[in-house]
Amino acid sequence: MKEKYVGNVNISRILSQPAKSSSKQSTTKPLYKGPTKQSKSASKKSIASPKSLTNDLNLKYNPKHSLSQKIIKPDQRVQSYTANLFSNARFKLDWSIYEFKNLPHNRQAEEFDAEQDVEEASKPQKKITPIYDPRDYKDLPEVLFLGRCNVGKSSLINSLIDKPLARVKRFAGLTPCLNTYNIGNVVRLVDSPGYGVKGKQWQGELTMQYIRERQQLRKIYLILNAHLGINEFDEMILSQLVESKISFDLVFNKVDKISPAQRRTHCDQIVEQLLKTSQISKLMRPTLHFVSCNDDNTRTLSGISDLQLNIVLSSGISGRFTR
């Protein structure tokens, strides 16, 4: 991710925006309010899988986007490596981080700690159990999953690795911190706390400090609800990401909740309106992904394989992974 300058924009306020009242939660405000009526003689060609949506809408909105083209027409070697990585690599939870300074191999935190050495030396020292063994640490590229509460970030990570590694519940707010998952010792997937009604201020500050300062960060995936559309919190975070020139891609989750015959029209209008209202420039136009974590179709048809390929391409990985 080339541009990570944030300036004085306090996006953490948006990530932890409270509900306007305790008795009334924020309602979703779709840009496209629902499927349109179709005649009974509608062609079968109108039924679109998440994979075909990813291909077709990237060709429409990102015709010259190099990364989108690589996803639509992937190199066979990279495609084989990606499938092998997410099928056979060893997966594990590396860290659960509540404070940015505790994140391993964090240069900013290390510099801050060095400045505090003289002052801390005179204080009684408590025994601290390290959250990781420095001898086992390996500097790896990281990708972050960002989205509002209950949009399905943890479920998406489980679908990517095809294992129930991330904790998932029906209610929102289960992910309280930054959870970092190691994939084959070549890349890390970072699950962040959700923003919006259930978000807390310190969670927003933690997430934005990670985005602003983490040098290992290669890509941000903003997860949106394809079924319900974009709500006010999504619009706020999109606006701030664009104004701050922070690169990101868009992942539209829960496509399986849309009627197959209506998916193309529904998703096309959401994306078209979104690109207009958020003022996303052509220079930083995100790659679009449409996925279904709970679809009965194969991983290829559910759009998961396209997202896996994007992670590999964005992270620049191609080396041997740990099985």
PAVOMAR-936217 format. One line per 10 residues: their letters; for each residue z, y, x of C-alpha. Coordinates in steps of 0.2 Angstrom, whole numbers, plus 5000, padded with zeros to 4 digits. Layout:
a> Z:Y:X  ...
***
This chain:
mkekyvgnvn> 5000:5000:5000  4994:5015:5009  5002:5029:5000  5020:5028:4996  5025:5047:4996  5036:5051:4982  5042:5069:4986  5055:5076:4974  5051:5066:4959  5066:5057:4952
isrilsqpak> 5058:5041:4944  5075:5033:4944  5079:5043:4929  5064:5036:4920  5068:5018:4926  5086:5020:4918  5082:5030:4903  5095:5027:4890  5092:5024:4871  5093:5040:4861
ssskqsttkp> 5107:5033:4850  5117:5017:4852  5112:5011:4834  5093:5014:4836  5084:5007:4850  5067:5013:4856  5053:5006:4846  5036:5002:4854  5022:5014:4851  5006:5005:4854
lykgptkqsk> 4991:5015:4860  4980:5003:4850  4990:4998:4834  4983:4981:4830  4968:4970:4828  4954:4975:4817  4947:4965:4803  4932:4954:4807  4920:4945:4796  4922:4926:4793
saskksiasp> 4906:4924:4802  4912:4931:4818  4904:4923:4834  4914:4911:4844  4909:4922:4859  4922:4935:4853  4936:4923:4858  4942:4928:4875  4954:4919:4887  4965:4930:4898
ksltndlnlk> 4954:4925:4913  4938:4931:4904  4947:4947:4900  4952:4950:4918  4934:4947:4923  4925:4957:4910  4937:4972:4909  4937:4974:4928  4918:4974:4928  4918:4987:4915
ynpkhslsqk> 4932:4999:4922  4932:4995:4940  4913:4991:4944  4915:4996:4962  4933:4991:4965  4932:4980:4980  4948:4970:4976  4942:4967:4958  4925:4960:4964  4934:4948:4976
iikpdqrvqs> 4945:4942:4962  4929:4940:4950  4919:4932:4964  4932:4925:4976  4928:4918:4993  4930:4899:4993  4941:4898:5008  4953:4911:5001  4953:4903:4984  4957:4886:4991
ytanlfsnar> 4971:4893:5002  4979:4902:4986  4978:4886:4975  4986:4876:4989  5000:4889:4993  5006:4891:4975  5005:4872:4972  5013:4865:4988  5023:4879:4996  5042:4878:4997
fkldwsiyef> 5050:4891:4985  5067:4898:4986  5078:4913:4982  5081:4923:4998  5092:4937:4992  5099:4946:4977  5102:4964:4982  5113:4977:4973  5112:4990:4986  5097:4995:4996
knlphnrqae> 5107:4996:5013  5110:4977:5011  5092:4973:5011  5088:4963:5027  5077:4971:5041  5079:4988:5033  5076:5001:5047  5083:5016:5037  5099:5006:5033  5101:5001:5051
efdaeqdvee> 5099:5019:5057  5112:5025:5044  5124:5011:5050  5122:5016:5068  5127:5034:5064  5143:5028:5055  5148:5016:5069  5160:5029:5077  5168:5034:5061  5170:5016:5055
askpqkkitp> 5177:5010:5072  5194:5019:5068  5196:5011:5051  5203:4994:5047  5189:4981:5047  5186:4969:5032  5179:4952:5035  5161:4953:5028  5151:4937:5024  5133:4941:5029
iydprdykdl> 5120:4938:5014  5108:4930:5026  5107:4923:5043  5098:4935:5055  5092:4920:5065  5083:4913:5049  5075:4930:5045  5056:4932:5045  5047:4949:5042  5035:4945:5028
pevlflgrcn> 5024:4955:5016  5032:4959:4999  5025:4962:4982  5036:4970:4968  5035:4966:4949  5040:4982:4939  5041:4983:4920  5052:4988:4905  5066:4976:4899  5060:4960:4891
vgksslinsl> 5042:4962:4896  5042:4945:4905  5043:4949:4923  5054:4933:4927  5044:4922:4916  5028:4928:4925  5036:4924:4942  5040:4906:4936  5022:4904:4930  5015:4910:4947
idkplarvkr> 5025:4896:4956  5025:4884:4941  5044:4881:4943  5059:4888:4934  5066:4898:4949  5069:4915:4940  5082:4915:4927  5075:4918:4909  5083:4922:4893  5077:4929:4876
fagltpclnt> 5087:4944:4877  5083:4959:4888  5092:4964:4904  5095:4948:4912  5089:4953:4930  5102:4965:4936  5096:4968:4954  5082:4965:4966  5079:4946:4967  5068:4941:4981
ynignvvrlv> 5059:4925:4981  5051:4917:4997  5035:4908:4994  5031:4896:5008  5038:4908:5021  5022:4919:5021  5026:4931:5006  5040:4937:4995  5039:4941:4977  5052:4954:4971
dspgygvkgk> 5059:4954:4953  5066:4971:4948  5078:4976:4934  5069:4982:4918  5068:5000:4914  5070:5008:4897  5084:5005:4884  5094:4992:4893  5091:5000:4911  5106:5008:4920
qwqgeltmqy> 5104:5023:4932  5110:5013:4948  5096:5000:4944  5083:5013:4943  5089:5022:4959  5089:5005:4968  5071:5001:4963  5064:5018:4967  5073:5018:4984  5065:5001:4987
irerqqlrki> 5047:5008:4982  5050:5023:4992  5057:5016:5008  5053:4997:5010  5040:4996:5024  5036:4978:5019  5030:4982:5002  5011:4979:5000  5008:4980:4981  5017:4985:4965
ylilnahlgi> 5012:4976:4949  5017:4986:4933  5019:4973:4919  5014:4979:4902  5015:4971:4885  4997:4967:4879  5003:4962:4862  5014:4977:4857  5005:4990:4868  5012:5004:4878
nefdemilsq> 5029:5012:4873  5036:5029:4879  5045:5022:4894  5029:5014:4900  5020:5031:4898  5033:5040:4908  5033:5028:4922  5014:5028:4923  5013:5046:4923  5026:5048:4938
lveskisfdl> 5018:5034:4948  5001:5043:4946  5008:5060:4950  5017:5053:4965  5001:5044:4972  5009:5027:4972  4997:5013:4972  4999:4999:4958  4990:4986:4948  4992:4983:4929
vfnkvdkisp> 4997:4966:4922  4995:4964:4904  5007:4950:4899  5009:4940:4883  4990:4939:4879  4994:4923:4870  5002:4933:4856  4986:4941:4851  4974:4932:4840  4960:4924:4851
aqrrthcdqi> 4947:4932:4840  4954:4949:4842  4959:4949:4861  4944:4958:4868  4944:4972:4855  4963:4974:4856  4964:4974:4875  4948:4984:4878  4955:4999:4867  4972:4998:4875
veqllktsqi> 4965:4999:4893  4952:5013:4888  4965:5024:4880  4978:5020:4894  4966:5026:4908  4962:5042:4898  4980:5047:4894  4988:5042:4911  4975:5052:4921  4972:5037:4933
sklmrptlhf> 4959:5043:4946  4944:5033:4951  4951:5033:4969  4967:5024:4964  4961:5015:4949  4971:4999:4947  4965:4981:4946  4968:4974:4929  4976:4957:4925  4978:4949:4908
vscnddntrt> 4990:4934:4908  4999:4922:4897  5015:4914:4903  5017:4903:4887  4999:4898:4883  4994:4880:4881  4979:4882:4891  4977:4878:4910  4984:4890:4923  4966:4896:4927
lsgisdlqln> 4962:4900:4909  4979:4909:4907  4975:4922:4920  4988:4916:4932  4976:4910:4946  4968:4927:4946  4985:4936:4949  4989:4923:4963  4973:4927:4971  4977:4946:4970
ivlssgisgr> 4994:4943:4978  4986:4934:4993  4972:4947:4995  4984:4962:4994  4997:4954:5006  4984:4950:5019  4991:4932:5021  4981:4917:5027  4992:4908:5039  5001:4891:5038
ftr> 5015:4890:5025  5030:4880:5024  5029:4865:5012
***
